Amino acid sequence: MKRSCDSLQRFGSRVLLGCCLLGGSASSAAEDVPAAATEHATVDAVQDVSVEAAPGTTPGVAREAAIDAPAQPPVEAAAPMPAEAAAPATVDAAQEVPLDATGQNSNDAAPQAPLEAAAQTPAQATQKTPTAAAPETVIDAAQDVAGEDAQPDTAAEPANPIEQRYLDAVSTVESAGGAYDPALSQYLLGLGIAYQNDGKHAEAAEVLNRAAHVTRVNEGLYSTADLPILELLIESYAALGEWEEVGNRYHQMFQIHHRNYGNNDPRLLPMLDKLSAWHMRAYLQDLGEQPLNHLITARNLNDSSTTIMRANYPANDPRIADSLRQRALADYYLASYRPPDIPETGFDTADDAAFTRQPSYLINSFSDGRDALSSAVEIRRQDPDSTTLQRSQAVAELGDWHQLFNRTQTALDTYREAYAEGMQGGDDPASVIDQVFGKPQALPLLPQDYTLPVNPATRPQAYILLSFAVNEKGQADDFQVLESVPAAADKSVTKLQRQLRATRFRPRFADGEPAATSGLTYRYFYQP
C-alpha cells in the first residue's frame, strides 16, 4: 500500500484539517474489519445545513496538511516588563500538560514544589544595556532533545516596543548576574511570548529553548518550572510544522511528570489525556513516519488512564467511561489499519491469511473496542448521577461501533435500545432524542481535541457542493452536485460520491425507528 493511501484512510468524520478520502465502496468484510477500512470518508452531515470540508488534497493526490493552529494551546502568560530584575515567579506544577506513555522511570526524585506563572514580569526596565552579542549557552550533556544547541539571537531588531523592552531586560539581568542568572528565564519566557504574539515562532523557539536551559541549570533536569516553557515550545514548533520537535517536547514533559508523580498518581491523568490526544492527532493528520506507533501509544495511554482511575476512583466513576470511549476510538483505527503488505481491496483467502499474521492488537481491535464501549454503558447505568442523555448516548455509541463494522442489523437494534433509554428518566425526552438522533451523524465521532481549526484565509478556494440523502440504514445516496467552483471534472465528482458512500452514518430516528433524511449538503474544499 502506498504511503499516501495509508495516510488518507485514517481520517474520521470531524477532522477539520483533513480532506475527503479516496473512495471505494465498503467491503462485505468479516466483523473485525470496519466499513470502508481503507478509505473512511470525512463527512459531518447536518440536515439542511452546508457542511464545509476543510482543505485537503485534490482527490487522488496525497494530502499536504496545512497546520493553522497549535495542537495544544499552552499556558498563557502576561507580558508587561519590569522596572528591575525581580526573582522569577513560579509556575504551577500541576499544570495540565501532556504526558507520554513510553517512559518507565522510577519515582526516585522527590516531588517538586508547585510553581507559579513564570511569565509575570514587572513593568518596564529603567536601565537599558545594549545587547551586543548573545551570550554563549552551554547545552547540558544530559539534555536529549535535538535543536537546543543554537544560541538565540536576542539582539535581533525587534518589531515592536514590547519585544524591545524584554530584550533590554534580558541584557540588564545578564549583565548583572551572568548568562545563568535565575531571574533570566522569566524574561526570556516573556520575550518568547512576545515573539509568539507577533507570529515570530522561529525566534520564539530560540529564546524559549534558552529559557528552558537556564531553568534546568538552576532548578534541575526534572524541575516542574520547565513545564510552561515546554508548552510554549510545543505551540511554536506546531506553528512551524516541526512535528518531531513537538514530540520531543512532549517526551520531556512526560519525563518531568513521571519523575515527580510516579506511576499511579491521579495528577498524571490530565497529562495522559493530552498526550493521548496528541498521538491521535499525529495519526489522523499524518504527522509522522510511523503512524501505527502513534495509534498504539494513544491506546496504551488510554489504558494507563483507566488503570489509574480504577485504582483511585469508584467503579462507576464517569471518568472511567470517558477513558474507555477514547480507547475504543483508537481500537477502531487499529482495526481500520491495513499494513502495506496486505491488499486494500477484497477479502479472499490470501488476504485473510495475511491479516491473521498481524499482531493480536490489530486482530482483536473489534472485540476490544466493543467491550470497552459495553463497559462504558454499564458504568453510565450504575452511576446515580448520570443523565438520561449520557446513558442514551453511551448506548448509541455502542451502536455506532457495530455500524462502523457493517453489522447493520445489530447496530439498528442497539440504536433502538438507545432511543428507548432516551425516553426514560426525568430529563426532557424530546431534547435527549433530538441530541442523539435528531440528524444523521457521520462516523466515527471525534472529540474536539483531536482536531485542529482551519484558517479560511489559507483554505483552498476550489470546492464542490454536493446534496445527498442518508437512508434508514445509515448509508448515503441520492447525490446531486449543487455547485462547483471551478467546474469540477466528472472524475472528481465521482470520487467524492464514492467517499460519501463509504462513510457510515448514525441515522436519524423518528418515533422509535430509523428514518431516511434528504436535503443534506456537503461542501468539500480542495486544491485543483
C-alpha positions in Angstrom: 0.0 0.0 0.0 1.3 3.4 -0.9 2.1 5.8 1.8 -0.3 8.4 0.5 -3.2 6.0 0.7 -2.2 4.9 4.1 -2.3 8.5 5.3 -5.7 9.1 3.8 -7.5 6.1 5.2 -7.3 7.2 8.8 -9.5 10.3 8.8 -12.7 10.4 10.8 -15.9 12.4 10.2 -14.8 15.6 12.0 -11.1 16.1 11.3 -11.2 19.7 10.4 -7.8 19.7 8.9 -8.3 16.7 6.7 -10.0 16.1 3.4 -12.4 13.6 1.9 -10.7 10.3 1.4 -10.2 8.4 -1.8 -13.3 6.3 -2.3 -14.2 2.8 -2.7 -17.4 1.1 -1.6 -17.4 -0.6 1.8 -16.5 -4.2 1.6 -18.5 -7.1 2.9 -15.8 -7.7 5.5 -15.7 -10.0 8.5 -16.6 -8.3 11.7 -13.1 -7.4 12.6 -12.7 -5.2 9.6 -14.6 -1.9 9.7 -16.7 -0.4 7.0 -14.5 1.3 4.4 -11.4 0.3 6.3 -9.1 1.5 3.6 -10.8 4.8 2.8 -13.0 6.2 5.5 -14.6 9.4 4.3 -14.6 12.6 6.3 -18.2 14.0 6.4 -20.1 15.9 9.0 -23.7 15.9 7.7 -26.1 18.3 9.1 -29.7 18.4 7.8 -30.3 21.4 5.6 -27.0 23.0 6.6 -24.0 23.1 4.3 -21.0 21.3 5.9 -17.6 22.6 4.9 -14.8 20.1 4.4 -11.5 21.5 5.5 -8.8 21.9 2.9 -7.0 18.7 1.9 -5.9 17.3 -1.4 -7.4 17.0 -4.7 -9.0 13.6 -4.9 -6.3 11.1 -5.9 -3.4 13.3 -4.7 -1.5 12.8 -1.5 -2.6 15.3 1.1 -0.4 18.2 2.1 -1.6 19.2 5.6 -1.6 22.9 6.4 -1.5 23.4 10.1 -3.2 26.6 11.1 -3.2 26.4 14.8 -1.1 24.7 17.5 -2.3 21.3 18.7 -2.5 22.3 22.4 -2.7 26.0 23.5 0.0 26.4 26.1 -0.2 28.3 29.4 -0.9 31.9 28.9 1.5 34.4 30.5 1.3 38.1 30.8 3.9 40.2 29.1 4.4 43.5 31.0 8.0 44.4 31.5 9.6 45.1 34.9 11.4 48.2 36.2 14.1 46.0 37.7 15.0 42.4 37.7 12.9 40.5 40.2 13.3 37.0 41.3 11.4 34.7 38.9 7.9 34.0 39.8 6.9 30.4 39.7 4.6 28.1 37.7 2.0 25.7 38.9 3.5 22.2 38.8 0.1 20.6 38.4 -0.5 22.4 35.2 -2.5 20.1 32.8 0.2 19.3 30.4 0.7 16.2 28.1 2.4 13.0 29.0 3.9 10.2 27.1 3.2 6.5 27.6 6.6 5.0 26.8 8.7 6.1 29.9 9.1 3.7 32.8 11.3 5.8 35.0 11.5 5.1 38.7 10.0 7.7 41.1 13.3 8.3 42.7 13.1 12.1 42.8 11.2 14.0 45.5 8.2 15.9 44.0 9.0 19.4 43.2 7.1 22.2 44.9 4.4 23.6 42.7 5.5 26.7 40.8 3.5 29.7 39.6 3.4 31.8 36.3 6.9 32.5 35.2 5.9 35.0 32.6 4.6 37.5 35.1 7.3 40.1 34.8 7.3 43.6 36.3 6.8 46.9 34.5 9.5 48.5 32.4 13.3 48.2 32.7 14.7 51.6 33.8 18.2 50.7 32.9 19.0 49.6 29.3 22.1 47.8 28.4 22.7 47.2 24.7 22.9 43.5 23.8 26.0 43.4 21.6 26.1 39.7 21.3 24.0 36.9 22.8 26.0 35.0 25.5 27.1 31.5 24.7 24.8 28.9 26.0 26.3 25.6 27.1 24.0 22.7 26.5 23.8 20.2 29.3 25.1 16.7 28.4 22.1 15.1 29.9 19.8 17.1 27.6 18.5 14.7 24.9 16.3 17.0 22.9 17.5 18.0 19.4 17.7 21.6 18.3 18.6 23.3 21.6 22.2 23.9 20.8 21.5 27.0 18.8 22.2 30.3 20.7 19.1 32.6 20.4 19.8 35.9 18.8 18.3 38.2 21.4 19.9 41.2 19.8 17.8 40.9 16.7 15.9 44.0 15.7 12.5 43.9 17.4 9.3 44.6 15.5 7.6 46.3 18.4 8.3 48.1 21.7 7.2 45.1 23.9 9.9 42.9 22.3 12.5 45.7 22.8 11.6 46.1 26.5 12.1 42.4 27.0 15.4 42.5 25.1 16.6 45.3 27.3 15.5 43.4 30.5 17.4 40.3 29.3 20.5 42.4 28.7 20.2 44.1 32.1 19.8 40.8 34.1 22.5 39.1 32.1 25.0 42.0 32.7 24.3 41.9 36.4 24.1 38.2 37.1 25.6 36.3 34.1 24.2 34.0 31.5 22.6 31.7 34.0 21.1 34.2 36.5 18.0 32.5 37.9 15.9 35.6 37.1 16.9 35.4 33.4 14.5 32.6 32.5 11.3 34.7 33.2 12.4 37.5 30.9 13.4 35.0 28.1 10.0 33.5 28.6 8.3 36.9 28.3 10.3 37.6 25.1 9.3 34.3 23.7 5.6 35.0 24.3 6.1 38.5 22.7 7.5 36.8 19.6 4.7 34.3 19.5 2.1 37.1 19.7 3.9 38.7 16.8 3.9 35.4 14.8 7.6 35.0 15.0 7.7 31.4 16.1 11.2 30.6 14.9 12.6 33.5 17.1 10.3 32.4 19.9 11.6 28.8 19.8 15.2 30.1 20.1 14.6 32.2 23.2 12.3 29.6 24.8 14.9 26.9 24.4 17.4 29.1 26.2 14.8 29.9 28.9 14.4 26.1 29.4 18.1 25.6 29.6 18.6 28.3 32.2 15.8 26.8 34.2 17.4 23.4 34.1 20.7 24.7 35.1 19.2 26.4 38.2 16.4 24.0 39.1 17.5 20.6 37.8 16.6 18.5 34.8 13.2 17.4 36.2 12.0 20.7 37.6 8.3 21.4 37.1 9.4 25.0 36.4 10.3 23.8 32.9 6.7 22.8 32.1 5.2 26.1 30.9 8.2 26.8 28.8 7.9 23.4 27.1 4.2 24.0 26.4 5.1 27.3 24.7 7.7 25.5 22.7 5.1 22.9 21.6 3.0 25.8 20.4 5.8 27.4 18.3 7.0 24.1 16.9 3.5 23.2 15.9 3.1 26.5 14.2 6.3 25.9 12.3 5.2 22.4 11.4 8.2 20.8 13.1 6.4 17.8 14.4 9.5 15.9 15.6 10.3 18.8 17.9 6.7 18.8 19.1 7.0 15.1 20.0 10.4 15.7 21.7 8.9 18.3 24.0 6.0 16.1 24.9 8.5 13.4 25.8 10.4 15.9 28.0 7.2 16.8 29.8 6.5 13.1 30.4 9.9 12.6 32.0 9.3 15.5 34.3 5.8 14.4 35.4 6.7 10.8 35.8 9.8 11.6 37.8 7.7 13.9 40.1 4.5 11.9 40.4 5.3 8.2 39.8 3.0 5.7 38.1 -0.4 5.8 39.7 -1.0 9.3 40.9 -4.3 10.9 39.6 -2.3 14.1 38.9 -1.0 12.3 35.8 -4.5 12.0 34.3 -4.8 15.4 32.6 -1.4 14.9 31.0 -2.1 11.4 29.9 -5.3 12.7 28.2 -3.4 15.5 26.4 -0.6 13.2 25.2 -3.1 10.6 24.0 -4.9 13.3 22.0 -1.6 14.4 20.5 -0.8 10.9 19.3 -4.3 10.6 17.8 -3.9 13.9 16.0 -0.5 12.8 14.8 -2.0 9.7 13.3 -5.1 11.3 11.9 -3.2 14.1 10.3 -0.2 12.1 9.1 2.4 14.0 11.2 5.0 11.2 11.4 6.6 8.3 9.5 5.3 5.6 11.9 1.5 6.0 12.1 0.9 2.7 13.7 3.1 3.6 16.6 1.0 6.7 17.3 -2.1 4.6 17.4 -0.6 2.0 19.7 0.8 4.7 22.0 -2.6 6.5 22.2 -4.3 3.3 23.1 -1.7 2.4 25.8 -2.1 5.9 27.2 -5.8 5.4 27.5 -5.2 2.1 29.2 -2.9 3.8 31.7 -5.5 6.4 32.4 -8.1 3.7 33.0 -5.8 1.8 35.3 -5.1 4.9 37.4 -8.8 5.8 37.6 -9.8 2.3 38.7 -7.1 2.3 41.4 -8.3 5.7 42.8 -12.0 6.2 41.9 -15.2 4.3 42.4 -16.0 1.6 39.8 -18.9 3.6 38.4 -17.0 6.9 38.1 -18.0 8.6 34.8 -14.3 9.4 34.1 -13.7 5.7 33.6 -16.4 5.6 31.0 -14.9 8.6 29.1 -11.5 6.9 29.1 -13.0 3.7 27.7 -14.7 5.6 24.9 -11.4 7.2 23.9 -9.7 3.8 24.0 -12.5 2.4 21.7 -11.7 5.1 19.1 -8.1 4.1 19.0 -9.3 0.5 18.6 -11.4 1.5 15.6 -8.4 3.0 13.8 -6.3 0.0 14.7 -8.9 -2.3 13.2 -9.0 0.0 10.1 -5.2 0.0 9.7 -4.0 -2.0 6.7 -0.3 -2.6 6.7 1.5 -2.1 3.3 1.9 -5.9 2.7 -1.8 -6.5 2.9 -4.0 -5.8 -0.2 -6.5 -3.0 0.3 -9.5 -4.5 -1.6 -11.1 -7.9 -1.4 -11.1 -10.4 1.3 -10.1 -13.7 -0.4 -8.2 -16.5 1.3 -4.8 -14.9 0.7 -5.9 -11.7 2.3 -7.3 -13.5 5.3 -4.1 -15.4 5.8 -2.1 -12.2 5.6 -4.3 -10.5 8.1 -4.1 -13.3 10.6 -0.3 -12.9 10.6 -0.7 -9.4 12.1 -0.2 -8.7 15.8 -3.1 -9.5 18.2 -3.7 -5.8 19.0 -4.8 -5.4 15.3 -6.8 -8.6 15.1 -8.6 -8.1 18.5 -9.4 -4.5 18.0 -13.0 -5.1 17.1 -13.8 -7.1 20.3 -11.6 -4.8 22.5 -13.4 -1.7 21.3 -16.8 -3.3 21.6 -16.0 -4.5 25.2 -14.8 -1.0 26.1 -18.0 0.6 24.9 -20.1 -2.0 26.6 -18.3 -1.3 29.9 -18.9 2.4 29.4 -22.7 1.7 29.0 -22.7 -0.3 32.3 -20.8 2.5 34.1 -23.3 5.1 33.0 -26.2 2.9 34.1 -24.7 2.3 37.5 -23.7 5.9 38.1 -26.6 7.5 40.1 -25.5 11.0 38.9 -25.6 10.1 35.2 -28.2 11.9 33.0 -30.6 10.3 30.6 -28.7 11.9 27.8 -25.4 10.4 28.9 -27.0 6.9 29.2 -28.7 7.2 25.8 -25.5 8.5 24.2 -23.4 5.7 25.6 -25.8 3.0 24.1 -25.9 4.9 20.8 -22.1 4.9 20.7 -22.1 1.1 21.1 -24.5 1.0 18.1 -22.1 3.2 16.2 -19.4 0.6 16.8 -21.5 -2.1 15.1 -22.4 0.3 12.3 -18.8 1.1 11.5 -18.1 -2.6 11.2 -21.0 -3.3 8.8 -23.1 -5.1 11.4 -26.1 -3.1 10.3 -28.9 -5.1 12.0 -27.1 -5.2 15.3 -26.4 -1.5 15.0 -30.1 -0.7 14.4 -31.3 -2.8 17.3 -28.7 -1.1 19.6 -29.9 2.3 18.3 -33.5 1.3 19.2 -32.3 0.5 22.7 -30.6 3.9 22.9 -33.8 5.6 21.8 -35.8 3.8 24.5 -33.1 4.8 27.0 -33.6 8.4 26.0 -37.3 8.2 26.5 -36.9 7.2 30.1 -35.8 9.2 33.2 -36.6 12.7 34.4 -34.9 14.6 31.6 -36.8 16.2 28.7 -37.1 13.1 26.3 -37.7 15.2 23.2 -34.4 17.1 23.8 -32.5 13.9 24.5 -33.7 12.3 21.3 -33.0 15.4 19.3 -29.4 15.5 20.5 -28.8 11.8 20.0 -30.9 11.0 16.9 -32.1 14.4 15.6 -29.9 14.2 12.4 -27.6 11.8 10.7 -24.1 11.8 12.1 -21.1 10.7 10.2 -18.9 8.1 12.0 -16.7 7.9 13.8 -17.4 10.9 16.1 -14.1 12.5 17.1 -13.5 14.6 20.3 -12.9 18.3 19.7 -9.3 18.0 20.9 -8.5 15.5 18.2 -9.0 18.2 15.6 -7.2 21.4 14.5 -9.0 24.5 13.3 -8.6 25.6 9.7 -7.8 29.2 8.7 -10.2 30.3 6.0 -7.5 32.6 4.6 -5.3 29.6 3.7 -8.1 27.2 2.7 -8.2 26.3 -1.0 -10.9 28.2 -2.8 -12.0 25.4 -5.1 -14.9 23.4 -3.8 -17.7 21.0 -4.7 -21.1 21.5 -3.0 -23.0 18.2 -3.0 -26.5 17.3 -2.0 -27.3 13.9 -0.7 -29.5 11.8 1.5 -28.9 9.2 4.2 -31.3 6.2 4.2 -32.7 4.4 7.3 -29.7 2.1 7.3 -27.2 5.0 7.7 -25.9 4.9 4.1 -25.5 7.9 1.8 -27.3 8.0 -1.6 -29.2 10.3 -4.0 -26.2 12.6 -4.8 -26.5 15.8 -6.8 -23.9 18.5 -7.5 -25.4 21.8 -6.5 -22.3 24.0 -7.2 -18.7 23.6 -8.2 -16.1 26.4 -8.2 -14.4 26.0 -10.7 -16.3 23.4 -12.7 -15.2 20.1 -11.3 -14.2 17.2 -13.6 -16.6 14.2 -13.6 -13.7 12.1 -12.1 -13.5 14.3 -9.1 -17.3 14.3 -8.5 -17.4 10.5 -8.9 -14.6 10.1 -6.3 -16.4 12.4 -3.9 -19.6 10.4 -4.2 -17.7 7.2 -3.6 -16.2 8.8 -0.5 -19.6 9.5 0.9 -20.9 6.1 0.1 -18.0 4.6 2.0 -19.0 6.6 5.1 -21.2 5.1 7.7 -23.8 7.3 9.5 -25.8 7.1 12.6 -29.3 7.5 11.1 -31.9 9.9 12.2 -34.7 8.3 14.3 -38.4 9.2 14.3 -41.0 7.6 16.6 -38.5 5.0 17.7 -37.4 3.8 14.2 -34.6 4.8 11.8 -35.8 7.3 9.2 -34.3 8.4 5.9 -33.1 12.0 5.7 -32.9 14.1 2.5 -31.6 17.6 1.7 -28.2 17.2 3.3 -25.3 19.1 1.8 -21.6 18.7 2.0 -19.1 21.3 0.9 -15.7 19.8 0.0 -12.7 22.2 -0.5 -9.8 21.0 -2.5 -6.7 22.1 -4.4 -7.3 21.8 -8.1 
